[in-house]
Each structure stands twice: as structure tokens, then as C-alpha cells.
């Protein structure tokens, strides 16, 4: 998918919501556990109920790998279901991968070719040759960790390197990499005011923003500091939507929660 | 597996060799492609031929994920084969994972419980709460990226933070984390002289050293600067062993290459 197609969807749906499909079998409604594939059954119901309210879905691979082969199969079914029924939706494999060159190419093939995701998240620690193999795929997007929303972000990401925070150094350096136009960035919403600085470095890139809702970020602030002329934001919510109800009405309640966020986004977009 | 058991194996086998099982279907002998599961068939033959010469095997998850469900199944069969037939061997899931707390716990479950690896590699960018969930597992080992062996290591890892290189900051900081005794570190062999500095910071930890052979590192130098009283080193070789021959004799040639390294290690251990 091209960035232009993503922007078109955002304008059409009046939404820049991404829903995180982080399925924990201990948290989904009990009646689903009787299904042959409870993870996919859960995802399918969530997708069916919310696809008109969001522009992206983001399964975090950890939640699938934890269930072994069954989990990987559920991930495959989920992405296939999305690509077949909602090809206009932007899909994100939240995998946070990164390895030396030829190995990163294998990861890129896993997510871009075998599973046919539109994008994958990657970690920057190993530098240029660990990320460029992902960037080589046309119309695919590589979403690199910039400033994350967890407490540990302050351990290294905000330390000063050459007089500026490491995450800013990461953002700046990545702009010099080959096919850097295929980069997007993860920027945590718990530090919305940092977004102004970040926009100085990467004014045009899309930002994937986790941490609105459950992790305490504020949508208005994120938009105030982070939005650009093409919107340039994907706001992720996982638990706040998919686990809003643990009863049989979980998909309906998820849709209500998604609708609340979408309505707030429509209002922001209308200004 | 405990660290003491690993050290015991090293002394018994006179080897601290780790063999990387990075199976690329384009690189294995052609006759294997007729097998039902070529990846596992390749791994099984390599393991059967080399298990007495090494103390650890390290499948890199990228090479399995790239083949989807079939790949994940081959990974599962490989680790099960190792645990059933060679429980004394230390197993490493080279996955370079890392995510926010509850998500890292899911990754830890995937590799320590579902697949029953002894250890997993992780990336440090997201800090303390992305690594500690792995450290909570008893007699399991978390091998964190310190200084990697690729060119991109110089993009961020060697930049100065508070007057010292980022990778040193990472090593130092990690020592303060809960259950840090379960940490080992990835340190690239292409910079053997850095090992002296690294040993100042983490004198007692095991180091997983990739990059001997194909990537140009020198075993003698690595041992000179990196060995401690408990040996404290696992030297990884992947391509130099498993792809030494592309013919039907591949397992035998792999064993010859492994034997060369093991003999060199035995000599170093005897001094």
C-alpha cells in the first residue's frame, strides 16, 4: 500500500485509528475458548465490528508466538482475512525485529512476502544495515522505534549523544539511509510535548503512536504537536478497545470504544 | 540449564563452540529439497554429525519465520530433537526480541516455555522493563545485544553517552536490573580488542561471540581478551560450518570444520 492510499483512507473514514490485536487467551471472553481457533475467532469478530472505524490493525507478534504453531497459524489467518476482506486497511506486524543484513532480509520476507503485511516494526540498535533490507521492499513500510512509551525509554533513548537525545540521533541518522522514504516511526504518546521536537526532524513521516488510553496519553495533545498536512499519525489502541468487555458483547463494546475515538478524531480533522 | 552445567560441558568437550542453524533453502544441498521437511532434515543431519564438538546450537528465528508455518514447525522440531536427544546442549533462540513489559513476557513464554529453549537473544533499546520479564525465568538465560559485529554497530552503539560508548552504558546499566545474574551478552568478534574493556564491566558474564570466521574475527584474539576463569565465551559459527559443502557430504564436511575449531579451542583451554 502507498502512503497516499493510507492518507486517502484516513480522509474517507475520518479516522486515523489503529487497533492493536494483542490476543491473550486469559483475557478474551471464556465462551471463545471452545472454538477451534479462539484467537482467530476473537480477531475476526473484532475486525467485523470495527473495520469501518479504523484505518489499520496491528497484531503484536509476541502474542501469537507465545502459543506456538497454533498462534502463528492464527496470525496467518488474521492477516489473510484482512487482506481478502479489507484490502484497503493498512496492516502492521508489530514485531520489533532487527538483525544483520542477510538476516533482516529474511525477516522482511517473512512479514512482507510470506504474511503479506503492509508494514513491520523494527528496532534501531544495530543500525543502518539492519534496517535497510526492510526499506528495499517497494510500497512496504518499515516502522522504526524512535521514542517508546514505556518507562525503560529513559534508560537509553533519552540519553544525550553528541549533545542530543539518542532517539533524535536515531531519527536524524535514519533519514540518510537508502529508501528512507519507506520509514515511519514509533513515538510514544505519553510524552506528547516531545512530538514538536520530533516534527522538526521528521516533518513528513507517519508516526505510529501507542499509549493513548491505557498508557495515559492524550489524543488532543498528540494531534496538537504531532499532526502534519497529511495527518501523519496512526493512533494505536489495543486493550482499551479489544478488552473493553469480557462478555459475549465484546465485539459490540469494542466498536463503541472505537467509535468514541473515531468521533474525536473526526472532530480534530474537521478543524 | 544452569551456567555451571554449561561450564561443565565446555570442560568435558573441550569446546566452547556454538553452531548457528541459519537454514536458507537456497543454500542447502539440493537433494534435501525433496524431503518433506528439508529444514529439519538439514538440521538433524548437522546435529547428528557435530553434537560432540559443540556445546550450543543457535537457530536464528528469521530463517524459520521466512518460511511461515512450515518454518515455525521446523524450528519446533529442531528444538524438540535437541532437547530429547542432547539435553546437555545449551540452546539459543536468536530472536533479538524486546517490547514493553507484558509483551516481553509473552515472548519469554514463547521461547522459554512453548519452545523450551535455554536462552533467547534480546535487544536493549527499550530498556529495563523490556528485558526484566525475560530475566524472571529461573535457569533460563537472556543474551542481550551489547556490541554487534555488523557495520551498523558504529551508527549508535559506539556513540558517546555520558562520556562512554552507548554499548558500555548498556552493559553497565543492565547490571542493576533484577535477576541480572541471568544475563549473557552478544559481543561481536570483529572488534576483539574491545573485549578487554568489556571484561572490565562484566568480568563474570558469558559472552556470545558471533563473527569468527565468515565475518573475519580471530579466535585467538577473542580468547586473549575475552576469556575469564569460567571460560565465559561461546563462539558462534554458522555459514563457515553448515554451508562448508553444498554436496551430499555436507554434514561430514560440517563436522570437519567444527572439529578444526574445537581442536583450536582445546589447545587454548589446555594452556
Boltz contact constraints between the chains, C-beta under 6 A:
constraints:
  - contact:
      token1: [A, 60]
      token2: [B, 103]
      max_distance: 6.0
  - contact:
      token1: [A, 62]
      token2: [B, 99]
      max_distance: 6.0
  - contact:
      token1: [A, 62]
      token2: [B, 103]
      max_distance: 6.0
  - contact:
      token1: [A, 62]
      token2: [B, 106]
      max_distance: 6.0
  - contact:
      token1: [A, 62]
      token2: [B, 107]
      max_distance: 6.0
  - contact:
      token1: [A, 63]
      token2: [B, 106]
      max_distance: 6.0
  - contact:
      token1: [A, 65]
      token2: [B, 110]
      max_distance: 6.0
  - contact:
      token1: [A, 66]
      token2: [B, 106]
      max_distance: 6.0
  - contact:
      token1: [A, 66]
      token2: [B, 109]
      max_distance: 6.0
  - contact:
      token1: [A, 66]
      token2: [B, 110]
      max_distance: 6.0
  - contact:
      token1: [A, 68]
      token2: [B, 114]
      max_distance: 6.0
  - contact:
      token1: [A, 69]
      token2: [B, 72]
      max_distance: 6.0
  - contact:
      token1: [A, 69]
      token2: [B, 73]
      max_distance: 6.0
  - contact:
      token1: [A, 72]
      token2: [B, 69]
      max_distance: 6.0
  - contact:
      token1: [A, 72]
      token2: [B, 72]
      max_distance: 6.0
  - contact:
      token1: [A, 73]
      token2: [B, 69]
      max_distance: 6.0
  - contact:
      token1: [A, 96]
      token2: [B, 99]
      max_distance: 6.0
  - contact:
      token1: [A, 98]
      token2: [B, 96]
      max_distance: 6.0
  - contact:
      token1: [A, 99]
      token2: [B, 62]
      max_distance: 6.0
  - contact:
      token1: [A, 99]
      token2: [B, 96]
      max_distance: 6.0
  - contact:
      token1: [A, 100]
      token2: [B, 150]
      max_distance: 6.0
  - contact:
      token1: [A, 103]
      token2: [B, 60]
      max_distance: 6.0
  - contact:
      token1: [A, 103]
      token2: [B, 62]
      max_distance: 6.0
  - contact:
      token1: [A, 106]
      token2: [B, 62]
      max_distance: 6.0
  - contact:
      token1: [A, 106]
      token2: [B, 63]
      max_distance: 6.0
  - contact:
      token1: [A, 106]
      token2: [B, 66]
      max_distance: 6.0
  - contact:
      token1: [A, 107]
      token2: [B, 62]
      max_distance: 6.0
  - contact:
      token1: [A, 109]
      token2: [B, 66]
      max_distance: 6.0
  - contact:
      token1: [A, 110]
      token2: [B, 65]
      max_distance: 6.0
  - contact:
      token1: [A, 110]
      token2: [B, 66]
      max_distance: 6.0
  - contact:
      token1: [A, 114]
      token2: [B, 68]
      max_distance: 6.0
  - contact:
      token1: [A, 123]
      token2: [B, 123]
      max_distance: 6.0
  - contact:
      token1: [A, 123]
      token2: [B, 125]
      max_distance: 6.0
  - contact:
      token1: [A, 125]
      token2: [B, 123]
      max_distance: 6.0
  - contact:
      token1: [A, 125]
      token2: [B, 125]
      max_distance: 6.0
  - contact:
      token1: [A, 125]
      token2: [B, 145]
      max_distance: 6.0
  - contact:
      token1: [A, 126]
      token2: [B, 148]
      max_distance: 6.0
  - contact:
      token1: [A, 126]
      token2: [B, 152]
      max_distance: 6.0
  - contact:
      token1: [A, 127]
      token2: [B, 152]
      max_distance: 6.0
  - contact:
      token1: [A, 127]
      token2: [B, 155]
      max_distance: 6.0
  - contact:
      token1: [A, 127]
      token2: [B, 156]
      max_distance: 6.0
  - contact:
      token1: [A, 128]
      token2: [B, 152]
      max_distance: 6.0
  - contact:
      token1: [A, 128]
      token2: [B, 155]
      max_distance: 6.0
  - contact:
      token1: [A, 129]
      token2: [B, 150]
      max_distance: 6.0
  - contact:
      token1: [A, 129]
      token2: [B, 151]
      max_distance: 6.0
  - contact:
      token1: [A, 129]
      token2: [B, 152]
      max_distance: 6.0
  - contact:
      token1: [A, 130]
      token2: [B, 152]
      max_distance: 6.0
  - contact:
      token1: [A, 145]
      token2: [B, 125]
      max_distance: 6.0
  - contact:
      token1: [A, 148]
      token2: [B, 126]
      max_distance: 6.0
  - contact:
      token1: [A, 150]
      token2: [B, 100]
      max_distance: 6.0
  - contact:
      token1: [A, 150]
      token2: [B, 129]
      max_distance: 6.0
  - contact:
      token1: [A, 151]
      token2: [B, 129]
      max_distance: 6.0
  - contact:
      token1: [A, 152]
      token2: [B, 126]
      max_distance: 6.0
  - contact:
      token1: [A, 152]
      token2: [B, 127]
      max_distance: 6.0
  - contact:
      token1: [A, 152]
      token2: [B, 128]
      max_distance: 6.0
  - contact:
      token1: [A, 152]
      token2: [B, 129]
      max_distance: 6.0
  - contact:
      token1: [A, 152]
      token2: [B, 130]
      max_distance: 6.0
  - contact:
      token1: [A, 155]
      token2: [B, 127]
      max_distance: 6.0
  - contact:
      token1: [A, 155]
      token2: [B, 128]
      max_distance: 6.0
  - contact:
      token1: [A, 155]
      token2: [B, 173]
      max_distance: 6.0
  - contact:
      token1: [A, 156]
      token2: [B, 127]
      max_distance: 6.0
  - contact:
      token1: [A, 159]
      token2: [B, 161]
      max_distance: 6.0
  - contact:
      token1: [A, 161]
      token2: [B, 159]
      max_distance: 6.0
  - contact:
      token1: [A, 161]
      token2: [B, 161]
      max_distance: 6.0
  - contact:
      token1: [A, 173]
      token2: [B, 155]
      max_distance: 6.0
